[in-house]
Each structure stands twice: as structure tokens, then as C-alpha cells.
Amino acid sequence: MQKTLGFILLAVGIGVIGYSLFSSYLIFTGSNDAPEIFPIVKEKTASPNVSVGSLEDLQNQLPDLLGQQLSGLLPTGAVPQMLNFGLWSMFASLLLFGGSLIAGIGVKLVK
């Protein structure tokens, strides 16, 4: 009875480890998308229409101009995508740790 439970726990632990490794492989090769915890907002790119006018017009246009310049530095959605990958990495490491503990208990029961 104890050996059977040990083999079952060992198989479950190895299965959890295999699932997390295979899912991580598919996500980081681009075959699957990472779970979307932080939504990726796709913005429309607007052409800059800068008009010379009063100081108030320039102050109203300044946030739009800064946003356009910053979008050139980082692609739209890069930060949420990195956060999603980071969260998946933490979850996958938790699965690996849990799977190794389950498999370790199975090995102890088999002995």
C-alpha cells in the first residue's frame, strides 16, 4: 500500500515538473501566449500634428508629443508583457518546487 502510494506521488510529482517545463518551453518559444494577468493595451498610432500657436496650445499638445516620443523608446505593451512573463516564471518555479517536493515524498514512501 505504501509503495503504491509512493509510486503514485512520484508519478504526480514528475508530471507536474514535466507540465511546467513543457508549458514554459511553449510560452518562451512563442507557440503559446503567457497567461495575461496584466492586460496589454494596444494604442492607435496618431500622426503628430504640431501647429504653431499660442503657449496654451503648446501646453495642451505637450503630453501627446511626449507620449509619442516615449512610444518610440519602448514598444506598446512591452512592460505588461514583461510582467506577464515574470509572473509566469514565478508560477512555473513554484510548480517545479512543488513537484519536486511531491516526488521526494513519493521516493521516501517507496524506500
Secondary structure in CASP SS format (residue, H / E / C, confidence):
PFRMAT SS
TARGET T0000
AUTHOR 0000-0000-0000
METHOD secondary structure of the structure
MODEL  1
M C 1.00
Q H 1.00
K H 1.00
T H 1.00
L H 1.00
G H 1.00
F H 1.00
I H 1.00
L H 1.00
L H 1.00
A H 1.00
V H 1.00
G H 1.00
I H 1.00
G H 1.00
V H 1.00
I H 1.00
G H 1.00
Y H 1.00
S H 1.00
L H 1.00
F H 1.00
S H 1.00
S H 1.00
Y H 1.00
L H 1.00
I H 1.00
F H 1.00
T H 1.00
G C 1.00
S C 1.00
N C 1.00
D C 1.00
A C 1.00
P C 1.00
E C 1.00
I C 1.00
F C 1.00
P C 1.00
I C 1.00
V C 1.00
K C 1.00
E C 1.00
K C 1.00
T C 1.00
A C 1.00
S C 1.00
P C 1.00
N C 1.00
V C 1.00
S C 1.00
V C 1.00
G C 1.00
S C 1.00
L H 1.00
E H 1.00
D H 1.00
L H 1.00
Q H 1.00
N H 1.00
Q H 1.00
L H 1.00
P H 1.00
D H 1.00
L H 1.00
L H 1.00
G H 1.00
Q H 1.00
Q H 1.00
L H 1.00
S H 1.00
G H 1.00
L H 1.00
L C 1.00
P C 1.00
T C 1.00
G C 1.00
A H 1.00
V H 1.00
P H 1.00
Q H 1.00
M H 1.00
L H 1.00
N H 1.00
F H 1.00
G H 1.00
L H 1.00
W H 1.00
S H 1.00
M H 1.00
F H 1.00
A H 1.00
S H 1.00
L H 1.00
L H 1.00
L H 1.00
F H 1.00
G H 1.00
G H 1.00
S H 1.00
L H 1.00
I H 1.00
A H 1.00
G H 1.00
I H 1.00
G H 1.00
V H 1.00
K H 1.00
L H 1.00
V H 1.00
K C 1.00
END
